[in-house]
Amino acid sequence: MNSPFDVPVVMIVYKRPDVTKRSFAAIRELKPAKLYIICDGPRSEKDAPAVQEVRDYIDSHIDWDCEVHRDYAEKNLGLRYRMPTGMAWVFENEDRAIFVEDDIEASQNFFYFCRDMLNAYENDERIGMITGSNLYPEDPSFGDGDICFSSFATIWGWATWKRAWKLYDVNIRRWPELKKQKKFKSFMTDHTWDFFSIVFDDLQYHWYRTWGYQWNFCMWANDKLGIVPRYNLISNIGMGDEQGEHPADTKEKVDYVSGVEKKELALPIRYPEKVERNEAYDLKFQTCFFTEKIGLAKKIKYGIRAAVYEKAYRTIKEMERDDEYFDHVLEEKYKLNEEERKRNPGDRYRLTDPASMRESAKKYESYRRGKKQGS
């Protein structure tokens, strides 16, 4: 009789019953000894039935002997905070875990590959994650090895350790400093740098409601590499799904990603001689995936927008240190509660949207001018 799969598996679900059933089937076949389930609360009354259907399906199909942990949010936190809070919850109890979202159909091989890599590189601080996704299977740059080390490992079926996750910062506070240094340009094409410069600006000032790009930032800011398998061990079955969080991918990208087939990777794997970034693989990934040329007009537009909100953001940070104003003048709706403060250490103000942030900054500047004139 085989021993139970001993690495905790985390299933992340929300409101898509069809893809969830396909994704969960692989976990059900694996029968992990520990199963964590993360689910956000419904965004609206309209979403509530689908969210409940997903939860009921998962609960009713855990039909093997295992330790189950559920983190079912009552209120909607949104993707930006639901994922990080759920993962932080997992790592309160575990030192490693494998993560599968509802639109990832993983092979059994994927789980055992992640387990072996988590064990092999647990003490290697150069490595931050393992992915089961390879969009360019059997790339010649792998040489005789079955894995490569990349700066562009994806979160489409992935695993990591607590030691790496503790570096995560959803608000990417170091971005302004690293942007000036152009730290990431050493391994990025011009197109990739332009793309992420805009994305990170938007994340810094809360335009982008996501969590995954912050994980990219965490990896790059801390000089971490991801492990990529020679073959693709998962299928992304949610690209372009209108019920997903990011449905606007181009048809060409959706068709390509969905067309990359799964293939088993023979274990034990053949290791490369050195732990070093595979520059050829990273270049291929970027030239195939980050193809949009961002013109001068768009760069100027986004640059002006970032400058405007950077000024407002600095004013907000000054306001947070002004106890008199913050405690007695600022509207309550803009103040983080205790639970939100745990997710955002060092913050007190709720960055609800860019327009509200600018309005709050203007009101605080007006308040300061009034105080100065009255003194």
Secondary structure, 3 states (H helix, E strand, C coil): CCCCECCCEEEEECCCHHHHHHHHHHHHHHCECEEEEEECCCCCCCCHHHHHHHHHHHHHCCCCCCEEEEEECCCCCCHHHHHHHHHHHHHCCCCEEEEEECCEEECHHHHHHHHHHHHHCCCCCCEEEEECCCCCCCCHHHCCCCEEEECCCCCCCEEEEHHHHCCCCCCCCCHHHHHHHCHHHHHCCHHHHHHHHHHHHHHHCCCCCCCHHHHHHHHHHCCCEEEEECCCCEEECCCCCCCCCCCCCCHHHHHHHHHCCCCCCCCCCCCCCCCCECHHHHHHHHHHHCCCCCCHHHHHHHHHHHHHHHHHHHHHHHHHCCHHHHHHCCCHHHECCHHHHHHCCCCCECCCCHHHHHHHHHHHHHHHHHHHHHC
